[in-house]
Amino acid sequence: MPVPVPQQRAVPAAETTHGTDLTLLVIEDDPAGNFTVPELSSTGARVRVRTARNLTEAGRLLTDDVDCILLDLELESSQPTGARADGVSAHPDGLATLKHVLRIAPRHAVLALTAEDDAERAAEAVRVGAQDYLFRGELDGRQLSRAIRYAVERKRADTAQHQLTESRLRAQENARLERGLLPTPLLDGSDLSFAARYRPGRSRALLGGDFYDTVRTPDGTVHAMIGDVCGHGPDEAALGVELRIAWRALTLAGLCGDALLSTLQQVLEHERQSEEIFATLCTVDITPDGRRAGLCIAGHPAPLIARQGRAAHLLPYEDGGPALGLLPHARWPRRQVELGGSWSLMLYTDGLIEGRVGLGGQRLGQDGMVAMINGRLDQGLGGEALLEAAVTQVRELNGGELTDDVAVVLLERDEALIRRKGRSATRSRPGAASPAGAQRPPL
């Protein structure tokens, strides 16, 4: 059936869509039909028309520069019942063809053209996915040109809203995933307190290439680790998570020191994207009484320790091994460290010490970090408050956000607090003996 569209005068420029030309693909069943669209403005903006007699031809004419499709719903009913040559099964309501067009042209605006007595089918076409519908007997050039521009703008708005919704959902899902990948320390039964701060260098990310973990094994030993995969992208973040999970599994399986790091190097070599990727690592294992620790360093900055009544300083460690992934068959010696009764042990990644001091200034470095931590300790800070103040000050000294990932872990032991808890637990136990000379409360 031909699609009658009369010749019309030019439409004023105020009705144009941003003054740009539009391309309309008409899919109708009369190849001899004279389908024309008036000019949109006197400046030359117009609708360019392409006409296809069936869906096969429409597929060839449907290029990226097509803005809108006008589909005659009578195209369906004019075909024989059953499967057609273009692969679309004939359907009495004419919507099988529309659905096929929507599948092959998901980014294009679509207008449905139907008879006046098919109002229900026209409305159903919009529910299926068309931007609008037009009645054949009421169609004129002005109405068609407006409908084309409206359909194009509505499709653009729908597409932008869909992309925005997808982006938000993806960001929410990534945030949930990354939060789930951050470690939960396993320290039940330990007298040590734990605190950590994590700040990825990637914008809007929750997870970077830095990683850390802390677990307590059944014998009472507390194991802590911090590491840094070179690079800042999602691949490095994923590798950091893999190394952390592998470290936890191997530690709970009883590995420690050189045996543990050698196995982690094998994991890194199998999982990294290229041979240039490596990871630094620092591990400590603290004895059940909390007074001594074993220390292994694989190309990582030495931890900082603050003992009661003494200034914080770096633990000496000159004979550490190389970073994981640099040298095959490398070895990582384990060094014994005396911690004492009350202490704070801070493990960190190089993002904390590589920030600048002032715009364009020198790097903070380990000496600057030690001085900064001592200043905060003098203020009486500890635990979460100490780490928050340290990371905030490093950012302020840098003059803005740090470009590298930052991870900091703090383990503390307060011997006086442990003794008080012990005495309190003794007094609260049923049947515990009363101290000598203590008066029993009246019955």
C-alpha positions as CSV (number, residue, x, y, z in Angstrom):
1,M,0.0,0.0,0.0
2,P,1.5,3.4,-0.9
3,V,2.2,5.9,1.8
4,P,0.6,9.2,0.8
5,V,2.7,12.2,1.9
6,P,1.9,15.4,0.1
7,Q,4.4,17.9,-1.0
8,Q,4.7,20.7,1.5
9,R,6.3,24.1,1.9
10,A,9.5,24.5,4.0
11,V,9.0,24.3,7.8
12,P,10.3,27.3,9.7
13,A,13.8,26.9,11.2
14,A,12.5,27.2,14.8
15,E,11.0,23.7,14.4
16,T,14.3,22.1,13.4
17,T,16.3,19.7,15.6
18,H,19.5,21.7,16.3
19,G,19.5,22.8,12.6
20,T,21.0,19.5,11.4
21,D,20.0,17.3,8.6
22,L,18.2,14.0,9.4
23,T,18.0,10.8,7.5
24,L,14.7,8.8,7.4
25,L,14.5,5.2,6.3
26,V,11.0,4.4,5.1
27,I,10.0,0.7,5.1
28,E,6.8,0.4,3.0
29,D,5.4,-2.1,0.6
30,D,4.9,0.0,-2.5
31,P,8.3,0.6,-4.3
32,A,6.5,2.9,-6.7
33,G,5.1,5.2,-3.9
34,N,6.2,8.8,-4.2
35,F,7.3,9.5,-0.6
36,T,8.7,13.0,-0.1
37,V,9.5,15.1,3.0
38,P,9.6,18.9,2.9
39,E,12.6,21.0,3.7
40,L,13.1,21.7,7.4
41,S,14.5,25.2,7.1
42,S,15.6,27.8,4.6
43,T,19.2,27.2,5.6
44,G,19.2,23.8,3.9
45,A,18.4,21.6,6.9
46,R,16.2,18.8,5.5
47,V,15.1,15.2,5.9
48,R,16.9,12.8,3.5
49,V,14.6,9.9,2.6
50,R,15.6,6.3,1.8
51,T,12.9,3.8,0.9
52,A,13.0,0.1,1.3
53,R,10.3,-2.3,0.0
54,N,11.0,-5.1,2.5
55,L,13.2,-5.9,5.6
56,T,16.0,-7.4,3.6
57,E,16.4,-4.2,1.6
58,A,16.0,-2.2,4.8
59,G,18.9,-4.1,6.4
60,R,21.2,-3.0,3.5
61,L,20.0,0.7,3.8
62,L,20.2,0.8,7.6
63,T,23.5,2.6,8.1
64,D,24.9,4.6,11.0
65,D,23.8,7.9,9.5
66,V,20.1,6.9,9.6
67,D,18.3,8.8,12.4
68,C,14.8,7.5,12.2
69,I,12.8,4.6,10.7
70,L,9.2,5.0,9.5
71,L,7.7,1.5,9.4
72,D,4.3,0.8,7.7
73,L,2.6,-1.8,9.8
74,E,0.6,-2.9,6.8
75,L,3.8,-4.4,5.4
76,E,3.1,-7.4,7.6
77,S,-0.5,-8.0,6.5
78,S,0.3,-7.6,2.8
79,Q,2.6,-10.7,2.9
80,P,1.5,-14.3,2.7
81,T,0.9,-16.1,6.0
82,G,3.8,-18.2,7.3
83,A,7.6,-17.7,7.1
84,R,8.8,-15.0,4.7
85,A,12.0,-14.8,2.8
86,D,13.5,-12.3,5.2
87,G,13.1,-14.7,8.1
88,V,10.2,-12.9,9.9
89,S,7.1,-15.0,10.5
90,A,3.9,-13.3,9.3
91,H,1.7,-12.3,12.3
92,P,-1.9,-10.9,12.0
93,D,-1.2,-8.0,14.3
94,G,1.7,-6.7,12.3
95,L,4.0,-6.4,15.3
96,A,6.4,-9.2,14.4
97,T,7.9,-6.9,11.7
98,L,8.1,-4.1,14.2
99,K,9.9,-6.3,16.7
100,H,12.3,-7.4,14.0
101,V,13.1,-3.8,13.1
102,L,13.6,-3.0,16.8
103,R,16.1,-5.9,17.1
104,I,18.1,-4.9,14.0
105,A,18.0,-1.2,14.8
106,P,18.3,-0.9,18.6
107,R,19.9,2.6,18.4
108,H,17.5,4.1,15.9
109,A,14.2,6.0,16.5
110,V,11.2,4.1,15.1
111,L,7.8,5.5,14.0
112,A,4.9,3.2,13.3
113,L,2.5,4.1,10.5
114,T,-1.0,2.5,10.6
115,A,-4.6,3.1,9.6
116,E,-7.0,5.3,11.7
117,D,-9.1,2.3,12.7
118,D,-6.0,0.5,14.2
119,A,-5.6,2.7,17.3
120,E,-5.1,-0.3,19.5
121,R,-2.3,-1.7,17.4
122,A,-0.7,1.7,17.2
123,A,-0.7,2.0,21.0
124,E,0.7,-1.5,21.2
125,A,3.5,-0.6,18.8
126,V,4.6,2.2,21.3
127,R,4.4,-0.3,24.2
128,V,6.6,-2.7,22.2
129,G,9.3,0.0,21.6
130,A,8.3,2.5,18.9
131,Q,8.9,6.1,19.8
132,D,5.5,7.2,18.3
133,Y,2.8,6.3,15.8
134,L,1.1,8.1,13.0
135,F,-2.2,7.6,11.3
136,R,-2.0,7.3,7.5
137,G,-5.1,9.3,6.7
138,E,-4.1,12.2,8.9
139,L,-0.5,12.5,7.8
140,D,0.9,15.7,6.3
141,G,4.4,17.0,5.8
142,R,4.4,19.3,8.9
143,Q,3.1,16.5,11.2
144,L,5.6,14.0,9.8
145,S,8.6,16.4,10.2
146,R,7.7,17.1,13.8
147,A,7.2,13.4,14.5
148,I,10.6,12.6,13.1
149,R,12.3,15.2,15.2
150,Y,10.4,14.2,18.3
151,A,11.2,10.5,17.8
152,V,14.9,11.2,17.3
153,E,15.1,13.4,20.4
154,R,13.1,10.9,22.5
155,K,15.3,8.1,21.4
156,R,18.4,10.0,22.3
157,A,17.0,10.8,25.7
158,D,15.9,7.2,26.3
159,T,19.4,6.0,25.3
160,A,21.2,8.5,27.5
161,Q,18.9,7.5,30.5
162,H,19.5,3.8,29.8
163,Q,23.3,4.4,29.7
164,L,23.2,6.4,32.9
165,T,21.2,3.8,34.7
166,E,23.5,1.0,33.5
167,S,26.5,3.1,34.6
168,R,25.0,3.6,38.1
169,L,24.2,0.0,38.4
170,R,27.6,-1.0,37.3
171,A,29.3,1.4,39.7
172,Q,27.1,0.1,42.6
173,E,27.9,-3.5,41.7
174,N,31.7,-2.7,41.5
175,A,31.5,-1.0,44.8
176,R,29.8,-4.0,46.4
177,L,32.3,-6.3,44.8
178,E,35.3,-4.3,45.9
179,R,34.0,-3.9,49.5
180,G,33.6,-7.6,49.6
181,L,37.2,-8.2,48.5
182,L,38.7,-6.0,51.3
183,P,39.9,-8.3,54.1
184,T,38.3,-8.9,57.5
185,P,41.0,-9.6,60.1
186,L,40.8,-12.9,61.9
187,L,42.1,-12.0,65.4
188,D,39.6,-13.7,67.7
189,G,41.3,-14.6,71.0
190,S,44.2,-12.3,70.5
191,D,45.3,-9.5,72.9
192,L,46.5,-7.3,70.0
193,S,44.4,-4.5,68.6
194,F,44.1,-3.9,64.9
195,A,43.5,-0.9,62.7
196,A,43.9,-0.3,58.9
197,R,43.4,2.5,56.4
198,Y,43.1,2.0,52.6
199,R,43.0,4.7,49.9
200,P,43.2,3.6,46.2
201,G,44.9,5.9,43.8
202,R,42.4,5.2,41.0
203,S,39.6,7.8,40.8
204,R,36.2,6.4,42.1
205,A,37.8,3.0,42.9
206,L,37.6,1.2,46.2
207,L,40.3,-1.2,45.5
208,G,43.9,-0.7,44.1
209,G,47.0,-2.7,43.7
210,D,47.9,-2.5,47.5
211,F,46.7,-5.4,49.7
212,Y,46.9,-6.4,53.3
213,D,45.6,-9.1,55.7
214,T,45.9,-10.3,59.3
215,V,45.0,-13.7,60.7
216,R,45.6,-15.7,64.0
217,T,46.5,-19.3,63.6
218,P,45.3,-22.0,66.1
219,D,48.7,-21.9,68.0
220,G,48.0,-18.3,68.9
221,T,50.5,-16.7,66.5
222,V,49.3,-13.5,64.8
223,H,50.4,-13.2,61.1
224,A,50.2,-9.8,59.3
225,M,51.0,-8.9,55.8
226,I,51.0,-5.9,53.5
227,G,51.9,-5.8,49.8
228,D,51.9,-3.7,46.7
229,V,51.5,-4.8,43.0
230,C,53.3,-2.5,40.6
231,G,50.7,-0.4,38.7
232,H,47.3,1.1,39.6
233,G,44.7,-0.5,37.2
234,P,42.0,-3.0,37.7
235,D,44.3,-5.9,36.6
236,E,46.7,-5.0,39.4
237,A,43.9,-4.7,41.9
238,A,42.7,-8.2,40.9
239,L,46.2,-9.6,41.2
240,G,46.5,-8.0,44.7
241,V,43.3,-9.7,45.8
242,E,44.6,-13.1,44.5
243,L,47.9,-12.7,46.3
244,R,46.1,-11.8,49.6
245,I,43.7,-14.7,49.4
246,A,46.6,-17.0,48.6
247,W,48.6,-15.6,51.5
248,R,45.8,-16.3,53.9
249,A,45.3,-19.8,52.7
250,L,49.0,-20.7,52.8
251,T,49.3,-19.1,56.3
252,L,46.4,-21.0,57.7
253,A,47.9,-24.1,56.1
254,G,51.1,-23.6,58.2
255,L,53.5,-22.0,55.8
256,C,55.7,-19.2,57.0
257,G,58.8,-17.2,55.9
258,D,60.7,-18.3,52.8
259,A,58.4,-21.2,52.1
260,L,55.4,-18.9,52.1
261,L,57.0,-16.2,49.9
262,S,58.4,-18.8,47.4
263,T,54.9,-20.2,46.9
264,L,53.4,-16.7,46.6
265,Q,55.9,-15.9,43.9
266,Q,54.7,-19.0,42.0
267,V,51.1,-17.7,42.3
268,L,52.2,-14.3,40.9
269,E,54.1,-15.8,38.0
270,H,51.1,-17.8,37.0
271,E,48.5,-15.0,37.4
272,R,50.2,-11.8,36.2
273,Q,49.4,-10.4,32.8
274,S,53.1,-9.8,31.8
275,E,56.6,-10.8,33.1
276,E,57.3,-7.1,34.0
277,I,54.7,-7.1,36.8
278,F,56.1,-7.7,40.3
279,A,54.9,-7.2,43.9
280,T,56.6,-6.1,47.1
281,L,55.6,-7.7,50.4
282,C,56.2,-7.5,54.1
283,T,55.1,-10.2,56.5
284,V,55.4,-10.5,60.3
285,D,54.5,-13.4,62.5
286,I,54.0,-12.4,66.2
287,T,54.5,-15.0,68.9
288,P,51.4,-15.9,71.1
289,D,52.9,-13.9,74.0
290,G,53.2,-10.9,71.8
291,R,56.8,-10.1,72.7
292,R,58.7,-11.3,69.6
293,A,58.1,-11.4,65.9
294,G,59.6,-13.0,62.7
295,L,60.0,-10.5,59.9
296,C,60.3,-11.2,56.1
297,I,60.6,-8.4,53.5
298,A,60.4,-8.8,49.8
299,G,61.5,-5.4,48.3
300,H,59.1,-3.6,50.6
301,P,59.6,-0.6,53.0
302,A,60.6,-1.7,56.5
303,P,57.9,-1.5,59.2
304,L,57.8,1.2,61.8
305,I,57.7,0.4,65.5
306,A,57.0,2.5,68.6
307,R,57.8,1.1,72.0
308,Q,56.5,2.5,75.3
309,G,58.6,5.5,76.3
310,R,60.6,5.5,73.1
311,A,60.3,7.4,69.8
312,A,59.0,5.5,66.8
313,H,61.7,4.2,64.4
314,L,62.1,1.9,61.4
315,L,63.0,-1.7,62.1
316,P,66.4,-2.4,60.8
317,Y,66.3,-4.9,57.9
318,E,69.2,-4.7,55.4
319,D,69.2,-8.3,54.2
320,G,65.7,-8.6,52.8
321,G,65.0,-10.4,49.6
322,P,63.9,-9.1,46.2
323,A,60.3,-8.3,45.2
324,L,58.2,-11.2,44.2
325,G,58.4,-11.9,40.5
326,L,61.8,-10.3,39.8
327,L,64.2,-13.2,40.3
328,P,63.5,-16.9,39.9
329,H,64.4,-19.2,42.8
330,A,64.9,-16.1,45.1
331,R,65.1,-16.5,48.9
332,W,63.7,-14.4,51.7
333,P,65.4,-14.8,55.1
334,R,63.3,-14.5,58.2
335,R,64.7,-12.1,60.9
336,Q,63.8,-12.3,64.6
337,V,62.7,-9.0,66.2
338,E,62.2,-8.3,69.9
339,L,59.0,-6.3,70.4
340,G,58.8,-5.9,74.1
341,G,55.7,-5.6,76.4
342,S,53.8,-2.6,75.0
343,W,54.3,-1.5,71.4
344,S,52.8,-0.3,68.1
345,L,53.8,-1.8,64.8
346,M,52.9,-0.1,61.6
347,L,53.1,-1.7,58.1
348,Y,52.5,0.5,55.1
349,T,52.9,0.8,51.3
350,D,55.1,3.2,49.5
351,G,52.1,5.4,48.7
352,L,52.4,6.8,52.2
353,I,56.0,8.0,51.7
354,E,56.1,9.0,48.0
355,G,53.7,11.9,48.3
356,R,55.2,15.4,47.8
357,V,55.8,17.9,50.6
358,G,54.2,21.0,49.1
359,L,53.4,21.6,45.4
360,G,56.4,20.3,43.3
361,G,58.5,19.7,46.5
362,Q,60.5,16.7,47.5
363,R,59.0,13.4,48.6
364,L,58.0,12.9,52.2
365,G,60.2,9.7,52.4
366,Q,60.6,7.4,55.3
367,D,62.3,9.9,57.5
368,G,59.5,12.4,57.0
369,M,57.0,9.7,57.8
370,V,58.7,8.7,61.0
371,A,58.8,12.4,62.2
372,M,55.1,12.8,61.3
373,I,54.1,9.6,63.2
374,N,56.1,10.7,66.2
375,G,54.3,14.1,66.2
376,R,51.0,12.3,66.3
377,L,52.1,9.9,69.0
378,D,53.1,12.9,71.1
379,Q,49.6,14.1,70.8
380,G,48.4,10.8,72.4
381,L,46.9,9.4,69.2
382,G,46.8,5.7,68.5
383,G,44.8,3.0,66.6
384,E,42.3,4.3,64.1
385,A,42.8,7.9,65.0
386,L,46.5,7.7,64.4
387,L,46.1,6.2,61.0
388,E,43.4,8.6,59.9
389,A,45.5,11.6,61.0
390,A,48.6,10.2,59.2
391,V,46.8,9.6,55.9
392,T,45.1,13.0,56.1
393,Q,48.4,14.8,56.8
394,V,50.2,13.0,54.0
395,R,47.4,14.1,51.6
396,E,47.6,17.7,52.9
397,L,51.3,17.8,52.5
398,N,50.9,16.6,49.0
399,G,48.6,19.4,48.2
400,G,45.8,17.2,47.1
401,E,44.9,13.6,46.4
402,L,47.7,11.1,46.2
403,T,48.2,9.4,42.8
404,D,49.5,6.1,44.3
405,D,47.5,3.6,46.4
406,V,48.0,3.8,50.1
407,A,47.5,1.0,52.6
408,V,48.5,1.2,56.3
409,V,48.1,-1.5,59.0
410,L,48.6,-0.9,62.7
411,L,49.0,-3.7,65.3
412,E,49.3,-2.6,69.0
413,R,49.9,-4.4,72.3
414,D,49.2,-2.6,75.6
415,E,50.6,-4.8,78.4
416,A,48.9,-2.7,81.2
417,L,45.5,-3.1,79.6
418,I,46.1,-6.8,79.2
419,R,46.8,-7.2,82.9
420,R,43.8,-5.2,83.8
421,K,41.6,-7.4,81.6
422,G,43.2,-10.5,83.2
423,R,42.5,-9.4,86.7
424,S,38.9,-8.5,85.8
425,A,38.4,-11.9,84.1
426,T,39.8,-13.6,87.3
427,R,37.4,-11.7,89.6
428,S,34.4,-12.4,87.4
429,R,35.0,-16.2,87.2
430,P,32.5,-18.2,89.4
431,G,34.3,-19.6,92.5
432,A,37.3,-17.4,92.2
433,A,39.1,-16.9,95.6
434,S,38.7,-13.5,97.2
435,P,41.9,-11.5,97.8
436,A,43.4,-11.9,101.3
437,G,41.7,-9.5,103.8
438,A,38.9,-8.6,101.5
439,Q,35.5,-8.4,103.1
440,R,32.7,-10.5,101.7
441,P,29.6,-8.5,100.8
442,P,26.6,-9.1,103.1
443,L,24.1,-11.7,102.1
